[in-house]
Amino acid sequence: MGKRLAALAGAACALAALASAHATTNIIIGDSLGEGLAEVSHLTSFARISVHIRGPKALDQARRAPENSTAFVVLGTNDAEGSISNLDKSVDDILKLAAKKHMKLVWIGPPCVHRPWDTRARELDQMLAAKLPPRGVTYVPMRDPAFCTGGLHEPDGVHLKTKGYVYMWDKARRVAGLDTTGSIMVAAAGPAALPARDAAAPAANARFELASASTAAAGGPVTDEPKIYVLRVKRGGPVARAN
């Protein structure tokens, strides 16, 4: 009897190890916007400043990412600041490497920017929206009115305030099918969890939450936008103050 129990325990451990080996890891690769996204999502991040779709840096991040992971890709804004011509090969190189490593990609499109080159960001968004879903990539556009005109940008018109990254993460993970029900907590207490460039860091006991949001289908552009995006700061009392 003891031997049978030991054998069953050994089999259970083996199955658990197998399940763990195939478990999905959620990560972020990309540019400085990806760094901001990592600060509110708390995902493992390979994102760094000054990374483009074109060039070796994005590929290097993908090479260092774990196999079988789901990668939230935040790339395109730096490319839109310059020429977006002939980006197809660079996009293909990223997709081929991801496929080789059995990675699922959730590509967050270049958001609107309050700069003269926003027209190129729009063109790149349209190109990626047409190219990526047929290749099995979930594409999350970031040019909806709430994002572009909601006061979510820093004064430079490119980088985002904390609430901008909160919006980006909420939208991306709903499309990816993560945490799609109920009131979604996006950052725990403490100023260290917030981007340093945000001027109004809350007290150490603050928490950020989004109001309940509806679920969007994965696999393409969002068709069911949340009706309300509210950032509430809870300061230890029963009253929540909308920001």
VEXKOL-235513 format. One line per 10 residues: number of its first residue (from 1); their letters; for each residue x, y, z negated of N, C-alpha, C. Coordinates in Angstrom, 1 decimal, decimal comma. Each point is the difference from the previous one (the first is absolute). Example, Ala and Ser with C-alpha at 12.3 -4.5 7.8 and 13.67 -1.06 7.14 Angstrom:
1> AS> 13,2 -5,7 -7,8 -0,9 1,2 0,0 0,9 1,2 0,0  -0,4 1,1 0,7 0,9 1,1 0,0 -0,8 1,1 -0,8
***
This chain:
1> MGKRLAALAG> 0,8 -1,2 0,0 -0,8 1,2 0,0 0,9 1,3 0,0  1,0 -0,1 -0,8 0,9 1,1 -0,1 0,7 0,3 1,3  0,4 -1,1 0,7 0,6 0,2 1,3 -0,9 0,6 1,0  -1,3 -0,4 0,0 -1,0 0,5 0,9 -0,2 1,5 -0,2  -0,1 0,4 -1,3 -0,2 1,4 -0,3 1,3 0,8 0,4  1,2 -0,5 -0,1 1,2 0,7 0,4 0,0 0,1 1,5  -0,5 -1,0 0,7 0,0 0,1 1,5 -1,0 1,0 0,4  -1,2 0,0 -0,6 -1,0 1,0 0,3 0,5 1,4 -0,3  0,7 0,2 -1,1 0,5 1,3 -0,3 1,1 0,4 1,0  0,8 -0,9 0,4 1,0 0,3 1,0 -0,6 0,4 1,3
11> AACALAALAS> -1,1 -0,7 0,4 -0,7 0,3 1,3 -0,6 1,4 -0,1  -0,6 0,3 -1,2 -0,6 1,3 -0,1 1,1 1,1 0,1  1,1 -0,2 -0,6 1,1 1,0 0,0 0,5 0,2 1,5  0,1 -1,1 0,7 0,4 0,1 1,4 -1,0 0,8 0,8  -1,3 -0,3 -0,2 -1,0 0,8 0,8 0,0 1,4 -0,4  0,2 0,3 -1,3 0,1 1,4 -0,4 1,2 0,7 0,6  1,1 -0,7 0,1 1,2 0,6 0,6 -0,2 0,2 1,5  -0,7 -0,9 0,7 -0,3 0,1 1,4 -0,9 1,2 0,2  -1,0 0,2 -0,9 -0,9 1,1 0,2 0,7 1,3 -0,2  0,9 0,0 -1,0 0,8 1,2 -0,3 0,9 0,4 1,2
21> AHATTNIIIG> 0,5 -1,0 0,6 0,9 0,2 1,2 -0,7 0,6 1,1  -1,3 -0,3 0,1 -0,8 0,6 1,2 -0,8 1,2 -0,4  0,1 0,4 -1,3 -0,8 1,2 -0,4 0,4 1,2 0,8  -1,0 0,9 0,2 0,3 1,2 0,8 0,5 1,1 -0,9  1,1 0,6 0,4 0,6 1,1 -0,7 -0,3 1,3 0,8  -0,6 1,0 -0,7 -0,3 1,2 0,7 1,2 1,0 -0,2  0,4 0,6 1,1 1,2 0,9 -0,1 -0,3 1,2 0,9  0,9 1,0 -0,1 -0,1 1,2 0,9 1,4 0,1 0,7  -0,1 0,3 1,3 1,2 0,4 0,8 -0,4 1,3 0,7  1,0 0,9 0,2 -0,3 1,2 0,7 0,9 1,2 -0,5
31> DSLGEGLAEV> -0,6 1,2 0,1 0,7 1,2 -0,1 -0,3 0,7 -1,4  0,2 1,3 -0,1 -0,2 0,7 -1,3 -1,5 -0,1 -0,4  -0,9 0,0 1,0 -1,4 -0,2 -0,4 -0,3 -1,4 -0,6  0,8 -0,9 0,5 -0,1 -1,4 -0,6 0,6 0,0 -1,5  1,0 0,9 -0,2 0,4 0,1 -1,4 -1,1 0,6 -0,9  -0,7 1,0 0,5 -1,1 0,5 -0,8 -1,1 -1,0 -0,2  -0,3 -0,8 1,0 -1,0 -1,0 -0,1 0,4 -1,1 -1,1  1,3 -0,3 0,0 0,5 -0,9 -1,0 -0,2 0,4 -1,4  0,1 1,3 -0,2 -0,1 0,6 -1,4 -1,4 -0,1 -0,5  -1,0 0,0 0,8 -1,4 -0,2 -0,5 -0,5 -1,4 0,1
41> SHLTSFARIS> 0,6 -0,8 0,9 -0,4 -1,4 0,2 0,7 -1,0 -0,9  1,3 0,4 -0,4 0,8 -0,8 -0,8 0,4 -1,3 0,7  0,0 0,0 1,3 0,5 -1,1 0,8 1,5 0,0 0,1  0,6 -1,1 0,2 1,4 -0,1 0,3 0,2 0,8 1,3  1,0 0,9 0,1 0,1 0,9 1,1 1,5 -0,1 0,6  0,1 0,0 1,3 1,2 0,1 0,7 0,1 1,4 0,7  -1,0 0,8 -0,2 -0,1 1,3 0,7 1,1 1,0 -0,4  0,4 0,8 0,9 1,0 1,0 -0,2 -0,3 1,2 0,8  0,6 1,1 -0,3 -0,2 1,2 0,8 0,7 -0,1 1,3  -0,5 0,8 1,0 0,6 0,1 1,3 0,1 -1,3 0,8
51> VHIRGPKALD> -1,1 -0,8 -0,1 -0,1 -1,3 0,7 -1,0 0,2 1,2  0,4 -0,4 1,2 -0,8 0,1 1,2 -0,5 -1,4 0,4  -1,0 0,0 0,9 -0,3 -1,3 0,7 1,2 -0,4 0,9  0,6 1,0 0,7 1,1 -0,2 0,8 1,3 0,0 -0,8  0,9 -1,0 0,2 1,2 0,0 -0,7 0,1 -1,2 -0,9  1,2 -0,2 -0,6 0,2 -1,3 -0,8 -0,5 0,0 -1,4  -0,4 1,2 -0,6 -0,3 0,0 -1,4 -1,3 -0,8 -0,3  -1,0 0,2 0,8 -1,3 -0,7 -0,2 0,2 -1,5 0,1  0,8 -0,4 1,0 0,3 -1,5 0,2 0,8 -0,5 -1,2  0,9 0,8 -0,5 0,8 -0,5 -1,2 -1,0 -0,2 -1,2
61> QARRAPENST> -0,9 0,8 -0,2 -1,0 -0,1 -1,1 -0,8 -1,3 0,2  -0,4 -0,3 1,3 -0,8 -1,2 0,2 0,9 -1,2 -0,2  1,3 0,0 0,4 0,8 -1,1 -0,2 0,2 -0,3 -1,5  0,0 1,0 -0,9 0,2 -0,2 -1,4 -1,3 -0,4 -0,7  -1,1 0,2 0,7 -1,3 -0,4 -0,7 -0,2 -1,5 -0,1  -0,7 -0,4 -1,0 -0,2 -1,5 -0,1 -0,9 -0,6 1,1  0,3 -1,2 0,3 -0,8 -0,7 1,0 -1,4 -0,2 -0,6  -1,0 -0,1 0,9 -1,4 -0,3 -0,3 -0,6 1,2 -0,8  0,6 1,1 0,0 -0,6 1,2 -0,7 -0,9 0,8 0,8  -0,8 0,8 -0,6 -0,9 1,0 0,6 0,7 1,3 -0,1
71> AFVVLGTNDA> 0,4 0,6 1,1 0,7 1,3 -0,1 -0,9 1,1 0,5  -0,1 1,0 -0,9 -0,7 1,3 0,3 1,1 0,9 0,7  -0,2 0,2 1,3 1,0 0,7 0,8 -0,4 1,5 0,1  0,9 0,9 -0,5 -0,3 1,4 0,0 1,1 0,6 0,9  -0,3 0,0 1,3 1,0 0,5 1,0 -0,7 0,8 1,1  0,7 1,0 0,5 -0,6 0,8 1,2 0,1 1,5 -0,2  -0,1 0,5 -1,2 0,1 1,4 -0,2 1,3 0,6 0,5  1,1 -0,6 -0,4 1,3 0,5 0,4 0,2 0,0 1,5  -0,6 -1,1 0,6 0,1 -0,1 1,5 -0,8 1,2 0,7  -1,2 0,3 -0,6 -0,8 1,0 0,6 0,6 1,4 -0,1
81> EGSISNLDKS> 0,9 0,2 -0,9 0,7 1,3 0,0 0,9 0,2 1,2  0,4 -1,1 0,6 0,8 0,1 1,2 -0,8 -0,6 1,2  0,7 -0,7 0,9 -0,6 -0,6 1,1 -0,6 -1,4 -0,3  -1,2 -0,2 0,4 -0,6 -1,3 -0,2 0,0 -0,9 1,3  0,8 0,5 1,0 0,1 -0,8 1,2 0,7 -1,3 -0,2  -0,4 -1,0 0,7 0,7 -1,3 0,0 0,2 -0,6 -1,4  -1,0 0,1 -0,8 0,0 -0,7 -1,3 -0,5 -1,4 0,0  -0,5 -0,4 1,2 -0,6 -1,4 0,0 1,0 -1,1 -0,3  1,2 0,1 0,5 1,0 -1,0 -0,3 0,3 -0,1 -1,5  0,2 1,2 -0,6 0,3 0,0 -1,5 -1,2 -0,6 -0,8
91> VDDILKLAAK> -1,2 0,3 0,4 -1,1 -0,6 -0,7 0,0 -1,5 0,2  0,3 -0,4 1,2 0,0 -1,5 0,3 1,1 -0,7 -0,8  1,1 0,7 -0,2 1,1 -0,6 -0,7 -0,4 -0,3 -1,5  -0,7 1,0 -0,6 -0,5 -0,2 -1,3 -1,0 -1,1 -0,1  -0,9 -0,1 1,0 -1,1 -1,0 0,0 0,7 -1,4 0,2  0,9 -0,1 0,8 0,7 -1,3 0,3 0,7 -0,5 -1,3  0,7 0,9 -0,7 0,7 -0,4 -1,2 -1,0 -0,4 -1,1  -1,1 0,8 -0,1 -1,0 -0,4 -1,0 -0,6 -1,4 0,3  -0,2 -0,3 1,3 -0,6 -1,3 0,4 1,0 -1,1 -0,3  1,3 0,3 0,2 1,0 -1,0 -0,3 0,0 -0,4 -1,5
101> KHMKLVWIGP> -0,3 1,0 -0,8 0,1 -0,2 -1,5 -1,4 -0,3 -0,5  -1,0 -0,2 0,9 -1,3 -0,3 -0,5 -0,6 1,0 -0,9  0,2 1,3 0,4 -0,5 1,1 -0,8 -1,3 0,5 0,6  -0,9 0,4 -0,9 -1,2 0,7 0,5 0,2 1,5 -0,2  -0,3 0,8 1,1 0,2 1,4 0,0 -1,3 0,8 -0,2  0,0 0,9 -0,9 -1,1 1,0 -0,1 0,7 1,3 0,3  -0,2 0,5 1,2 0,7 1,2 0,5 -0,8 1,3 -0,3  0,5 0,9 -0,9 -0,7 1,2 -0,3 0,4 1,1 1,0  -0,9 0,5 0,8 0,3 0,9 1,0 0,5 1,3 -0,4  0,7 0,7 0,8 0,5 1,4 -0,3 -1,1 0,9 -0,4
111> PCVHRPWDTR> 0,0 0,6 -1,2 -1,1 0,9 -0,4 0,1 1,3 0,7  -1,1 0,8 0,0 0,1 1,3 0,5 1,0 0,8 -0,8  0,7 0,9 0,7 0,9 0,9 -0,6 -0,3 1,4 0,3  0,2 0,9 -0,9 -0,3 1,5 0,3 1,2 0,6 0,6  0,4 -0,5 1,1 1,2 0,5 0,7 -0,3 0,1 1,5  0,8 0,8 0,8 -0,3 0,1 1,4 0,0 -1,4 0,8  0,8 -0,9 -0,5 0,1 -1,3 0,7 -1,0 -1,0 -0,4  -1,1 0,4 -0,6 -1,1 -0,9 -0,4 -0,6 -0,6 1,3  0,1 0,7 1,1 -0,6 -0,6 1,2 0,7 -1,3 0,4  1,3 -0,1 -0,3 0,8 -1,2 0,3 -0,4 -1,1 -1,0
121> ARELDQMLAA> -0,3 0,4 -1,3 -0,4 -0,9 -1,0 -1,4 -0,7 0,4  -0,8 0,9 0,6 -1,3 -0,5 0,5 0,2 -1,0 1,2  0,9 0,3 0,9 0,2 -0,8 1,1 0,6 -1,4 -0,4  0,9 0,1 -1,0 0,6 -1,3 -0,5 -1,0 -0,8 -0,7  -0,9 0,6 -0,8 -1,1 -0,7 -0,6 -0,8 -0,7 1,0  -0,4 0,6 1,1 -0,8 -0,6 1,0 0,7 -1,2 0,7  1,4 0,2 0,2 0,7 -1,1 0,6 0,1 -1,2 -0,9  0,3 0,2 -1,3 0,1 -1,1 -1,0 -1,4 -0,7 -0,1  -1,1 0,8 -0,1 -1,3 -0,5 -0,1 -0,4 -0,9 1,1  0,5 0,3 1,2 -0,3 -0,8 1,2 0,9 -1,3 0,1
131> KLPPRGVTYV> 1,3 0,2 -0,5 1,0 -1,1 0,2 0,0 -1,0 -1,1  -0,2 0,4 -1,3 0,2 -1,0 -1,1 -1,1 -1,0 -0,2  -1,3 0,4 -0,1 -1,0 -1,1 -0,3 0,1 -1,2 1,0  0,1 0,2 1,3 0,1 -1,2 0,8 1,2 -0,9 -0,3  1,0 0,6 -0,7 1,2 -0,8 -0,3 -0,2 -0,6 -1,4  -1,2 0,1 -0,6 -0,2 -0,7 -1,3 0,3 0,9 -1,2  0,3 1,3 0,2 0,4 0,9 -1,0 -1,3 0,8 -0,5  -0,2 0,1 -1,3 -1,0 0,8 -0,5 0,4 1,5 0,0  -0,8 0,8 0,7 0,4 1,4 0,2 -0,9 0,9 -0,9  0,6 0,9 -0,8 -0,8 0,9 -0,8 0,3 1,4 0,4
141> PMRDPAFCTG> -0,9 0,7 0,7 0,2 1,3 0,5 -0,1 1,0 -1,2  0,7 1,1 0,0 0,0 0,9 -1,1 -0,3 1,5 0,6  -0,9 0,0 0,9 -0,3 1,3 0,6 -1,5 0,4 -0,2  -0,6 -0,6 -1,0 -1,4 0,3 -0,2 -0,1 1,4 -0,7  -1,2 0,7 0,1 -0,1 1,3 -0,4 0,3 0,2 -1,5  -0,4 -1,0 -0,9 0,2 0,2 -1,4 1,5 0,0 -0,3  0,8 -0,7 0,8 1,4 0,0 -0,2 0,7 1,3 0,6  -0,4 0,4 1,1 0,6 1,1 0,7 -0,3 1,3 -0,5  -1,2 0,2 -0,6 -0,4 1,3 -0,4 -0,4 0,0 -1,5  0,4 -1,0 -0,8 -0,4 -0,1 -1,4 1,0 0,5 -0,9
151> GLHEPDGVHL> 1,0 0,8 0,4 1,0 0,6 -0,9 0,9 -1,1 -0,6  0,4 -1,0 0,7 0,8 -1,1 -0,5 1,5 0,2 0,3  0,3 1,0 0,7 1,4 0,2 0,4 0,8 0,9 -0,9  1,3 -0,2 -0,1 0,9 0,9 -0,7 0,1 1,3 0,9  0,6 1,1 -0,5 0,1 1,2 0,8 0,8 -0,2 1,3  0,9 -1,0 0,1 0,7 -0,2 1,3 -0,9 -0,5 1,1  -1,2 -0,4 -0,4 -1,0 -0,5 1,1 0,3 -1,4 0,4  1,0 -0,7 -0,5 0,3 -1,3 0,5 -0,2 -1,0 -1,2  0,7 0,2 -1,1 0,0 -0,9 -1,1 -1,3 0,2 -0,8  -0,4 -0,9 -0,9 -1,3 0,0 -0,6 0,1 0,3 -1,5
161> KTKGYVYMWD> -1,0 0,5 -0,5 -0,2 0,1 -1,5 -0,3 -1,4 -0,5  0,0 -0,1 -1,3 -0,3 -1,3 -0,6 -1,4 -0,5 0,5  -1,0 0,9 0,0 -1,3 -0,4 0,4 0,0 -0,4 1,5  0,9 0,5 0,8 0,1 -0,4 1,4 0,5 -1,5 0,1  1,0 -0,3 -0,8 0,4 -1,4 0,0 -1,0 -1,0 -0,6  -0,7 0,5 -1,0 -1,1 -0,8 -0,5 -1,1 -0,3 1,0  -0,3 1,0 0,8 -1,0 -0,1 1,1 0,6 -1,1 1,0  1,2 0,2 0,4 0,6 -0,9 1,0 0,0 -1,4 -0,5  0,4 -0,2 -1,2 0,1 -1,4 -0,6 -1,4 -0,6 -0,1  -1,0 0,8 -0,5 -1,4 -0,5 -0,1 -0,5 -0,5 1,3
171> KARRVAGLDT> 0,2 0,8 1,1 -0,5 -0,3 1,3 0,7 -1,2 0,6  1,3 -0,1 -0,2 0,8 -1,1 0,6 -0,3 -1,3 -0,7  -0,1 0,0 -1,3 -0,3 -1,3 -0,6 -1,4 -0,5 0,2  -1,0 1,0 0,2 -1,3 -0,5 0,3 -0,1 -0,6 1,3  0,7 0,6 1,0 0,1 -0,6 1,3 0,7 -1,4 0,0  1,0 -0,1 -0,8 0,8 -1,3 -0,2 -0,8 -1,0 -0,8  -1,1 0,4 -0,6 -0,7 -0,9 -0,8 0,5 -0,2 -1,4  0,7 0,9 -0,6 0,5 -0,1 -1,3 -0,8 0,9 -1,0  -0,4 -0,6 -1,1 -0,7 0,8 -1,0 -1,2 0,8 0,5  -0,9 -0,6 0,7 -1,0 0,7 0,7 -1,3 0,3 -0,7
181> TGSIMVAAAG> 0,0 -0,4 -1,3 -1,3 0,2 -0,7 0,3 0,8 -1,3  -1,0 0,7 -0,4 0,0 0,8 -1,2 0,8 1,2 0,0  0,2 0,6 -1,1 0,8 1,2 -0,2 1,5 -0,4 0,0  0,8 0,6 0,9 1,3 -0,4 0,3 1,0 0,8 -0,8  0,8 -0,6 -0,8 1,1 0,8 -0,7 1,2 -0,1 0,9  0,6 1,2 0,2 1,1 0,0 1,0 1,4 0,4 -0,7  0,0 0,6 -1,2 1,2 0,3 -0,6 -0,2 0,0 -1,5  0,9 -0,6 -0,7 -0,1 -0,1 -1,5 0,7 1,3 -0,6  -0,2 0,1 -1,3 0,5 1,2 -0,7 1,4 0,2 0,2  0,4 1,3 -0,2 1,4 0,4 0,0 0,4 0,8 1,1
191> PAALPARDAA> 0,7 1,1 -0,2 0,5 0,8 1,1 0,9 -0,7 0,9  0,7 -1,0 -0,5 1,0 -0,7 0,9 -0,7 -0,7 1,1  -1,3 -0,3 -0,1 -0,7 -0,7 1,1 -0,4 0,9 1,1  0,2 1,3 -0,2 -0,4 1,0 1,0 1,2 0,5 0,8  -0,2 0,4 1,3 1,1 0,6 0,8 0,5 1,2 -0,7  1,3 0,2 0,0 0,6 1,1 -0,7 -0,4 1,3 0,6  -0,3 0,0 1,3 -0,3 1,3 0,6 -1,4 0,5 -0,3  -0,8 -0,8 -0,7 -1,4 0,5 -0,4 0,2 0,9 -1,1  -0,5 1,3 0,1 0,2 1,0 -1,0 -0,8 -0,2 -1,2  -1,1 -0,6 0,0 -0,9 -0,1 -1,1 0,0 -1,4 -0,6
201> APAANARFEL> 1,1 -0,4 -0,6 0,1 -1,3 -0,6 -0,9 -0,1 -1,3  -0,8 -1,0 -0,1 -0,9 0,0 -1,2 0,7 -0,5 -1,3  -0,8 0,1 -1,0 0,6 -0,4 -1,3 0,2 -1,5 0,0  0,8 -0,5 -1,0 0,5 -1,4 0,1 -1,2 -1,0 -0,2  -1,1 0,4 -0,5 -1,1 -0,9 -0,1 -1,0 0,0 1,1  0,3 0,8 1,1 -0,9 0,1 1,1 0,0 -1,2 0,8  -1,2 -0,3 0,6 -0,1 -1,1 1,0 -0,8 0,6 1,2  0,4 -0,5 1,2 -0,7 0,4 1,2 -0,9 -1,1 0,5  -1,3 0,4 0,3 -0,9 -1,0 0,6 -0,8 0,6 1,1  -0,3 -0,9 1,0 -0,9 0,4 1,0 -1,4 -0,4 -0,3
211> ASASTAAAGG> -1,0 0,8 0,4 -1,4 -0,5 -0,1 -0,2 -1,2 0,8  -1,0 -0,8 -0,3 -0,3 -1,2 0,8 -0,1 0,2 1,4  0,7 -0,8 0,8 0,0 0,1 1,5 -0,5 -1,2 0,6  -0,6 0,2 1,2 -0,6 -1,1 0,8 1,1 -0,8 0,7  -0,3 -1,2 0,3 1,0 -0,9 0,6 0,0 0,2 1,5  1,2 0,1 0,6 0,1 0,1 1,5 0,6 -1,3 0,5  -0,4 -0,4 1,2 0,5 -1,2 0,6 1,4 0,1 0,4  0,8 -1,1 -0,2 1,4 0,1 0,5 0,1 -0,4 1,4  1,2 0,4 0,6 0,3 -0,3 1,4 -0,1 1,1 1,0  -0,4 1,2 -0,4 -0,1 1,1 0,9 -0,3 1,3 -0,6
221> PVTDEPKIYV> -0,2 1,0 0,7 -0,3 1,3 -0,6 -1,2 0,0 -0,9  0,1 0,8 -1,0 -1,1 0,1 -1,0 -1,3 0,6 0,6  -1,1 -0,7 -0,2 -1,2 0,5 0,5 -1,0 0,4 -1,2  0,4 -0,4 -1,2 -0,8 0,3 -1,2 0,8 0,7 -1,0  0,1 1,4 0,2 0,7 0,8 -0,9 -0,7 0,2 -1,3  0,8 0,0 -1,1 -0,7 0,3 -1,3 -0,7 1,4 0,1  -1,1 0,0 -0,7 -0,8 1,3 0,0 0,6 1,0 -0,9  0,7 -0,5 -1,1 0,5 1,0 -1,0 1,4 -0,4 -0,3  0,9 0,9 0,0 1,4 -0,2 -0,5 0,2 1,0 -1,1  0,0 -0,6 -1,2 0,1 0,9 -1,2 1,2 -0,5 -0,8
231> LRVKRGGPVA> 0,9 0,9 -0,4 1,1 -0,3 -0,8 -0,3 0,5 -1,4  -0,2 -0,9 -1,0 -0,3 0,3 -1,3 1,2 -0,1 -1,0  0,2 0,9 -0,8 1,1 0,0 -1,0 -0,6 -0,2 -1,3  0,2 -1,2 -0,6 -0,5 -0,3 -1,4 1,1 0,3 -1,0  -0,4 0,9 -0,9 1,0 0,4 -1,0 -0,3 -0,4 -1,4  -0,4 -1,3 -0,1 -0,2 -0,5 -1,3 -1,4 0,2 -0,6  -0,8 0,9 0,6 -1,3 0,2 -0,5 -1,0 -0,6 0,9  -1,3 0,2 -0,4 -1,1 -0,6 0,8 -0,3 0,7 1,3  0,5 1,3 0,1 -0,4 0,8 1,2 1,1 -0,1 1,0  -0,4 -0,3 1,3 1,0 -0,1 1,1 -0,1 1,3 0,8
241> RAN> 1,1 0,6 0,3 0,0 1,2 0,7 0,4 -0,2 1,5  -0,8 0,3 0,9 0,2 -0,2 1,4 1,1 1,0 0,5  1,0 -0,5 0,8 1,0 0,8 0,5 -0,1 0,0 1,5
***
